Amino acid sequence: MQKGTAFALAAYTIWGLLPLYWKLLKSVPPFEILCHRTLGAALFIAVLISVQKRWSAVRAAAGARRTRFFLFVSAVLLSLNWLTFIWAVNTGFVLEVSLGYFINPLVTVSLGVLLLKERMRPLQWTAAGIALSGVLYLAAGYGRVPWIGLILAFSFALYGLLKKTGTLRSLDGLFSETAVMSLPALAYLVFVETTGSGTLSSGAYPLFVLLLTTGTVTAYPLLLFAKAARRIPLSQIGFFQYIAPILHFLIGYLVYHEPLSRQRLSGFIIIWFALAVYTADSLHAARRRNPAPAPVP
């Protein structure tokens, strides 16, 4: 197995197994987990930037007013995504988390059409329409809009859109985004610890040790993903993105035994069919762009 494929497989597998990790912190308030995760990720990435001696590049890129605005917006979107994910896992909505990341690729493509004036191929329109019908079908089955999945899908798709139009490299950008949120995160953690409601002050030391590792758990798969992106085509990486929601679905159903009615499963199947159409079209388009070389006589 080539290194790029191994890195991508490892990154998406870690992301797919994260619900198991967050469940260990179920007794900790989700916002406190988010604050630890933000601070830990910022410190972990700061060490990496120091090793790579990239501080001058980070300061130069973040100096522009337009860049600072985009950093703030992307930090808010990332925090919203992380907080929703943690809250949903620890309140028994892992299946809806998987729904969000199943429909995320189609939301990303749709945003590209609406905001970047990109063109969608006919089969991509078909896939988006099928996915929308699946979401509406699920909404009818739930008796409500599956807002957890939609928040996860749209927040991450908008975050990806900002990353696509931004000027910072992935590692530099992630540090800048977590740094933006670190001050309010630190202020909140100091407040809960001084008032006696924090994890450390309550004496739950094993939980506190787990909280200290949230930054590493957050940043490490991102680094693996960055290594993969430099070694294999993005079209190939695209197929790995379904590993995480598949694992979320299996964990929610098989490990945590979340209810999966026939109607709810039918909604998921509709969305999976939409993804199959989208993936087949992407494969066909990639082959047309990069035809196989003619055999040498």
Buried (B, 14 or more C-beta within 10 A) or exposed (E): EEEBBBBBBBBBBBBBBBBBBBBEBBEBBBBBBBBBBBBBBBBBBBEBBEEEEBEEBBEEBBEEEEBEEBBBBBBBBBBBBBBBBBBBBBEBBBBBBBBBBBBBBBBBBBBBBEEEEEEBBEBBBBBBEBBBBBBBBBBEBBEEEBEBBBBBBBBBBBBBBBBEEBEBBBBBBBBBBBBBBBEEBBEBBEEBBEEEEBBBEBEBEEBBEBBBBBBEBBBBBBBBBBBBBEBBEEBBBBEBBBBBBBBBBBBBBEEBEBEEEEEBEEBBEBBBBBBEBBBEBBEEBBEEEEEEEEEEE
